[in-house]
Amino acid sequence: MGFFMWWSLSAVLSALVIVIDMRRLGASRVGLGTSSWVAASVALGPLAVLAYLFKRPAARRQLVEAVWRLIGGDSHPVSMRRARLDALHRSGIVGSSIYKACLNQLKHGSNINSNPGDTK
């Protein structure tokens, strides 16, 4: 009985953590969709979190790259890119975690789309 209670609690907690993090990222899929992660959490318990954490960095990178493509590159002024980023965040397209990462890059003048070998 004790093992079943522990497994059930860990499965529910794992699913909750994964779903909350996906919402924070603003992602509908991180390898799997939300309902698939919930099913994986029921089946695998805390091991599902390890699988999620393995997939998360690539998904986060892809989201940041997509936001940079949407707001424009270095050919657009920072004020315009900031306004576009704010609009995407307000509309719910960009999650708070990705918004903060892109905003930080805008403030420091770095752009994920710029090539290190480019000379300006």
DRENVEXVEX-534659 format. One record per residue (C-alpha): residue number from 1; chain; x, z, y; residue in one letter. Coordinates in nm, 4 decimals, decimal comma. Layout:
<sites>
seq|mol|xx|zz|yy|type
NUM|A|X|Z|Y|A
...
</sites>
This chain:
<sites>
seq|mol|xx|zz|yy|type
1|A|0,0000|0,0000|0,0000|M
2|A|0,2816|0,0848|0,2411|G
3|A|0,4534|-0,2517|0,1912|F
4|A|0,1303|-0,4417|0,2578|F
5|A|0,0723|-0,2486|0,5810|M
6|A|0,4310|-0,3089|0,6940|W
7|A|0,4083|-0,6800|0,6080|W
8|A|0,0736|-0,7207|0,7856|S
9|A|0,1951|-0,5431|1,0974|L
10|A|0,5186|-0,7442|1,1075|S
11|A|0,3279|-1,0714|1,0542|A
12|A|0,0879|-0,9987|1,3401|V
13|A|0,3677|-0,8835|1,5685|L
14|A|0,5807|-1,1890|1,4826|S
15|A|0,2943|-1,4273|1,5543|A
16|A|0,2170|-1,2507|1,8820|L
17|A|0,5785|-1,2645|2,0004|V
18|A|0,6093|-1,6340|1,9167|I
19|A|0,2827|-1,7291|2,0877|V
20|A|0,3663|-1,5287|2,4010|I
21|A|0,7111|-1,6873|2,4244|D
22|A|0,5680|-2,0370|2,3795|M
23|A|0,3196|-1,9698|2,6614|R
24|A|0,6011|-1,8383|2,8806|R
25|A|0,7992|-2,1555|2,8159|L
26|A|0,4927|-2,3680|2,8772|G
27|A|0,5426|-2,5449|2,5441|A
28|A|0,2700|-2,6534|2,3070|S
29|A|0,5249|-2,7117|2,0297|R
30|A|0,8589|-2,5581|1,9433|V
31|A|0,9229|-2,7395|1,6203|G
32|A|0,5706|-2,6469|1,5092|L
33|A|0,2464|-2,5988|1,6963|G
34|A|0,1027|-2,2576|1,7778|T
35|A|-0,1326|-2,2401|1,4789|S
36|A|0,1478|-2,3439|1,2440|S
37|A|0,3717|-2,0659|1,3780|W
38|A|0,0909|-1,8159|1,3222|V
39|A|0,0544|-1,9394|0,9630|A
40|A|0,4315|-1,9210|0,9148|A
41|A|0,4295|-1,5657|1,0491|S
42|A|0,1610|-1,4656|0,7992|V
43|A|0,3567|-1,6219|0,5148|A
44|A|0,7114|-1,5295|0,6181|L
45|A|0,6636|-1,2207|0,8335|G
46|A|0,9678|-1,1462|1,0518|P
47|A|1,1593|-1,4402|0,9030|L
48|A|0,9355|-1,6715|1,1054|A
49|A|1,0866|-1,5258|1,4227|V
50|A|1,4333|-1,6229|1,3012|L
51|A|1,3160|-1,9785|1,2365|A
52|A|1,1530|-1,9865|1,5814|Y
53|A|1,4691|-1,8584|1,7490|L
54|A|1,6632|-2,1326|1,5743|F
55|A|1,4307|-2,4028|1,7165|K
56|A|1,3815|-2,2517|2,0640|R
57|A|1,7077|-2,3532|2,2416|P
58|A|1,6589|-2,7234|2,1688|A
59|A|1,2972|-2,7098|2,2841|A
60|A|1,3978|-2,5270|2,6027|R
61|A|1,6663|-2,7864|2,6777|R
62|A|1,4157|-3,0682|2,6266|Q
63|A|1,1657|-2,9012|2,8598|L
64|A|1,4263|-2,8564|3,1348|V
65|A|1,5368|-3,2192|3,0990|E
66|A|1,1740|-3,3359|3,1192|A
67|A|1,1176|-3,1353|3,4374|V
68|A|1,4276|-3,2886|3,5971|W
69|A|1,2986|-3,6352|3,5111|R
70|A|0,9628|-3,5497|3,6705|L
71|A|1,0955|-3,3997|3,9923|I
72|A|1,3602|-3,6657|4,0466|G
73|A|1,7344|-3,6850|4,0585|G
74|A|1,9962|-3,6467|4,3293|D
75|A|1,8571|-3,9477|4,5160|S
76|A|1,5638|-3,7300|4,6314|H
77|A|1,6071|-3,4523|4,8865|P
78|A|1,6101|-3,0958|4,7575|V
79|A|1,2982|-3,0106|4,9585|S
80|A|1,1025|-3,2848|4,7828|M
81|A|1,2255|-3,1809|4,4387|R
82|A|1,1395|-2,8183|4,5189|R
83|A|0,7883|-2,9170|4,6283|A
84|A|0,7388|-3,1176|4,3088|R
85|A|0,8677|-2,8304|4,0964|L
86|A|0,6333|-2,5872|4,2731|D
87|A|0,3391|-2,8228|4,2169|A
88|A|0,4185|-2,8545|3,8464|L
89|A|0,4385|-2,4757|3,8151|H
90|A|0,1159|-2,4145|4,0072|R
91|A|-0,0713|-2,6668|3,7946|S
92|A|0,0459|-2,4950|3,4758|G
93|A|0,2502|-2,7871|3,3456|I
94|A|0,5770|-2,5943|3,3735|V
95|A|0,6044|-2,2424|3,2335|G
96|A|0,7597|-1,9574|3,4291|S
97|A|1,0823|-1,9527|3,2262|S
98|A|1,1500|-2,3242|3,2775|I
99|A|1,0422|-2,3017|3,6428|Y
100|A|1,2928|-2,0239|3,7101|K
101|A|1,5736|-2,2095|3,5328|A
102|A|1,5108|-2,5306|3,7299|C
103|A|1,4664|-2,3410|4,0566|L
104|A|1,7985|-2,1656|3,9979|N
105|A|1,9668|-2,5014|3,9375|Q
106|A|1,8116|-2,6405|4,2558|L
107|A|1,9353|-2,3434|4,4598|K
108|A|2,2886|-2,3797|4,3287|H
109|A|2,2899|-2,7549|4,3735|G
110|A|2,3412|-2,8318|4,0076|S
111|A|2,1321|-3,0904|3,8320|N
112|A|2,1115|-3,1299|3,4574|I
113|A|2,0881|-3,5076|3,5024|N
114|A|2,4134|-3,5420|3,6944|S
115|A|2,7123|-3,6529|3,4916|N
116|A|3,0295|-3,4402|3,5162|P
117|A|3,2409|-3,7572|3,5371|G
118|A|3,0550|-3,8925|3,8407|D
119|A|3,2410|-3,8795|4,1694|T
120|A|3,0297|-3,8512|4,4812|K
</sites>
